[in-house]
Amino acid sequence: SSMITLLVSLNTTVQLVVPEAFRGRVLSLYSLGMLGFSPFGALALGAFADKFGTANAFGLAGILVAVLGGGILLRYPIITRRLVEPISEESIPAQTAQHAVGD
């Protein structure tokens, strides 16, 4: 249940923070990242587990997640700051906030 809570929280945060004009595009990239690349990670983890053992594979995966997560937080400290209100479309220059076809 904690995985479902995490995914729902991430999805909700993305939808609240991203301006409406970009929400569809950003959510499509978010879905690609969360669902589209999972098979490649599973393939790599399975190959590593086959060669070095399951415990070592999960240990390496945990270390990689911690290092990458820490690197992202160090590179983008704004992630740890709570947004009081979502980013508004008024804060984006008018020429970039175009609605998608069919909106």
HELIX and SHEET records of a PDB file:
HELIX    1   1 SER A    2  VAL A   17  1                                  16    
HELIX    2   2 GLU A   20  PHE A   22  5                                   3    
HELIX    3   3 ARG A   23  SER A   31  1                                   9    
HELIX    4   4 LEU A   32  GLY A   36  3                                   5    
HELIX    5   5 SER A   38  PHE A   52  1                                  15    
HELIX    6   6 THR A   54  ARG A   75  1                                  22    
HELIX    7   7 PRO A   77  THR A   80  5                                   4    
HELIX    8   8 GLU A   89  SER A   91  5                                   3    
END                                                                             
